[in-house]
Each structure stands twice: as structure tokens, then as C-alpha cells.
């Protein structure tokens, strides 16, 4: 094998010369047009194989408008993307579904919001057919950029604007965040807990708001001091737990809006010598198995099928990309809300 | 915000109409050409802003041959990519360096080798300027595909073919695997260990072969039974450790070719009631902090600066992409071998 760095790509002219046909004939064969005699087709195909010719997709894209590639954009810096197993699990489902349909997963990583304009340029550049965007925050410009770029988009998680604006449906996949949160609190109430605190996710994300709303549905007269905002990380969960214990040393339960935050809360409770669940019952959200099964004690949580939601996002997008898909064909092109499920382990 | 799914992208014609100029004039302004009067430039720019016009990069790419985007391809299924913190750490360095130069990191994920042809098509499609490829195995077709695609390439880890083939230099970044392995064994010998085993990485990867060679440099007459092949995962490290203990119940040290495998070996030793380091000294390779500092006992290891090696790969590729870069200018375009460093913690 010689140098892969500076080698030139074989051209269509070289294919034509090797096959002994005109460039036009070679072009027709490569682009799958009819009207070329079988023996010539054979010779061109042999030349393509021998030279390792690959058609220039950028040129072809201008004609067909289809790359067989889908971008995944996570509205978080890459450090957080790799630190939170939620994202890997969602990407896993997306990867399986796209691969099953021979579409390339193109993950666009960033260091932060300052890079979104560059992501927008890439989306607009004709390099992908659509985009799956998740972990959106209120003021994220990514959906607007995807719209300007003219690429079909499916959002992971209910977008913040969908309630306010009428018009054609924004495609998204989410779980029943509010219903799941209600189930969590109901479980704690059934256990006889009476001073229940909530560690919310960042309140510029709809998943956090919906889970907080579910918490409040069950406890409408709750003291607002029993609610502390975290950031979906274990460290954020620890800080929120400390704050809550300072305000209410007698709290007997906490519902954290993610397993990662619950694991941070467990650490603080252990440090304070508080027993889980005897002194304080703890319940999480997500059921990230690599977290929830390995905490001490193992975590009772609200399960959402993260990998399957990734698959659904990819499936919805591929359907939207089919030539027959039109805004009128709404039946197969509507947002999807998946159910959640209480998983009882040892922490509550 | 209205529907991002089906909105059409504003065209250059619309920009021209809004600005009250010809399409040719609008095109010259958008593409940064000279010879347009300042007031007209202003009007076109205002129209671009108002309409949210984004130039079609696919069309532009055909002319400039530069996307401002670099692919990262890891020759592992996405499940392993996300399971091994080595990859996240290398991608971190790449991401920082590419972002500093306003290049988009495009991570191409696969489910396995069956998807490499599709990756090759994407690389050939004019969507990226270059590719960073790592974790190559002997028979991986990715470098050939990158070469056929005509994109500049930098390999993470010494490629298996570079010793055998003369010709222009293949660009790669690696650490001194062989020297690091020698340091590991020297440390164990200095501790008075006399029956030293080795858990090798997969022997279709040069990093594994080079580390094994370093091990053998120090112990040229070693019983081959003291060498077991793992797969760079904790599970593989556990299996290899069990095999080695079965063969040599009296072994007093083990050098594992990665921290992940060393963590698996530690688990087996603990299960067998063997004390580390008193009964068996253990040393790893990589110094992945999230692993080596948290094992029980904390892991003595050979450090390579994984994040910095990612930065170096990106830097080398960006240099190769500069218009002035030619195969003749080898001084700045040669493979890079970084030093390793023994980090002594508690396990050896």
C-alpha cells in the first residue's frame, strides 16, 4: 500500500480510456442511465473496479439532492456528550436504524454554542440529507439553522416552541416526561413519604420543565424551597442535594430528574450518614442501566427507552426524506411520545 | 419559529431580487470577488442577512475543493467507541484543535467493517477535506478507501504497512509503544519480580505488537505461555488473567497493554484473594485518568498523552491541507512519535 495522503482520485476520463469508450458513455453507465449496450456496460464496470473509481458525490448531489447521510447534532459541548451515557445510548439506536437503511451517520461535534454557525454551514453545504438534533436548550439556534439549510429535521425531545406556534408539525420524539414524573412521586407517596424534594434538570430544557410539572401535579401546594435546579450531571445532583438538605434537614424523599443527578445525590446522602431508602428514598429518571444498576443502593427510576427513541427519530427522518413524503401525509409524520415505566430497585 | 422540516432554502435569485441587483452581481458579492461597487455590496449583504441566505457549499466545493470539515473515522463498532474512554480522549484533542482552526469535526460512526464501503463513499463524496483514522486493524480497508477518495489522511497509530513499503511517507501519530513497554517491565524487574506475564492487545494492531516487542526486549527468554492476548476491554483482560493464572499460579507480576485490560485483571486477582501489589504487581498502559486513578488499588501505568496526540493528528492534517503543502515539504509533514512516561501509583 502506498501513500494515502497525496494520491490522486481516478477520474471518469481514465475510466473511459481504460474501457475504450467515450466519456459520455462511461458517464451514462456510472450514473445508471439506460441506452448503453451490455458489452460496453460490462467494460465500463470492469474499468471502474480496476481503477477503484468513485463517482464525485458532490457533483451528483447537485442533481439528486440525496447523500445517503444523516447528521446528528447534540446541543452540548463534546465533553458533556462523552460524559453522559444518555447520549451514547441514543446514538446507538440512531446508528442501528441508519445502518439498516444504508445511511451514513455523520456526528457533528462542537465545543459549544460558538460553533453552531459552523455546524449550520455544514448542514447547508449539501453534505447530509437531514439532521437529528437533541438536547436543545431554549435559545439554541440549531433548529433555525437547519431550517435555513433546507434539511429535514427531527428533534429529540419536545421543542420549546411547539406549543406556542401553530402551523405545520415539527417532528420530534420524546417520552411522557410529565406522566413519568407523576409516577415517580406517586410511588414515593405510596411509600408514605411526606417531605418530597425535587432535583430538576436545567430549566431551559423542556424535559426538565415537563418533569417538574409532573412533580407539581402530584404536590400542588409544595414549598418551592423543596425544588432545586441541577444540570443533569452527578456534580449538579450533589450540589442540589446539599442545598436541599440545608433547607430541609427533615426531607424523607427526593425525585431527581435524571439518573446521573440521582447518583450525585446518593453520594451526598452517604457522606452525611443518611441511609437510603430508610432515611431518604431516592428515585431517578432515564434508567441508564450502566448507572442505575451500579449505584449503591441500586436506583429505583423512571425508565424511558432511550435507544428505541433514537431508532424512532431515525425512522421518522428517513420517512420524511422519502420522495413521496409531503406535508399532507401527516399520518406517518407526526411527533411521537413514548410511554415511561417505573422500575423499582432498592433506593425507593 | 415555523416548521423546520419542509421550509425551502432562500436562493441566490431571491437575494438578487431583494437587493435589486443582477444574479451575477449577487454571486460575485457572495463569493467574495472584487469589482462590485461598495453600495451594491452593502445592499447584497443586507439581503443575505434578511433572507438568511446560505451559499450552497456543494456547488462551491466543486470550485474551491475545501469544505472546512475533517472526518474522524474509528475502525471500531460504535458500541466499542463509546465503551472505551481512550477514544473520547483522543476525539477531545482533535475537536479542540479543529475548532481552533474553524474546521468542523465530522465523526463517521459504523456498526462494523461491513459499513466501511459506505464510509468510503462519504469520504469520496467531497464532504470533507481530510480524514483522521484510528484504531486500525491489519486488514482494514479504510486507508485504501481514503486514498481512492483522494482525501488527505493522518493515521492514529503506526500503520501496519509503513515498515514494509518504501515511497512517500504515510502521516501518522503514535507514542513510543515499544519503549514504554520496556519501561514497564524494567520497573517490575526493579521491584524484584521474576515471573512476569503480559496481557497483549489484539495482535492485528501495531500498538499491541510494538508493546509485546518491548516486553520481549526485556525478557528475551520468556516462556510464551506467559503471554496471553486480550482485546483492549476489561472483559478481555479478565479472561487473559484467568488463563495466565491457570498456567502459572506462581506468577508475581503482569503488564497489561492497556488500562482497561489491567482493570479487568485486577478484578480477577481480587476474586482469587491475591493481593496487589504484594502477591502480584500490576502495571497498565495509557494512563486513562478516569480508569487508572479509580481502580483498587490505583493503577501504576505507562502514560501516553492521548488528548495531545489527537491535537497533533489534527494539526498535521491541517498542515497537509495548506495550499503550500507539497510532498516535497517533508520537514513539517513527517510521522510523529511522542514519548511515554512511567506513572507510579499503588499497583506496582
Interface residues (C-beta under 8 A of the other chain):
Chain A: X1 X2 X3 X4 X5 X6 X7 X8 X9 X10 X52 X54 X55 X56 X57 X58 X59 X60 X61 X62 X67 X68 X69 X78 X79 X82 X85 X88 X91 X92 X95 X96 X99 X102 X104 X105 X106 X107 X108 X109 X110 X111 X115 X118 X119 X120 X121 X122 X124 X125 X126 X127 X143 X144 X146 X147 X148 X149 X150 X152 X153 X154 X161 X165 X167 X168 X169 X170 X171 X320 X327
Chain B: X1 X2 X3 X4 X5 X6 X7 X8 X9 X10 X52 X54 X55 X56 X57 X58 X59 X60 X61 X62 X67 X68 X69 X78 X79 X82 X85 X88 X91 X92 X95 X96 X99 X102 X104 X105 X106 X107 X108 X109 X110 X111 X115 X118 X119 X120 X121 X122 X124 X125 X126 X127 X143 X144 X146 X147 X148 X149 X150 X152 X153 X154 X161 X165 X167 X168 X169 X170 X171 X320 X327
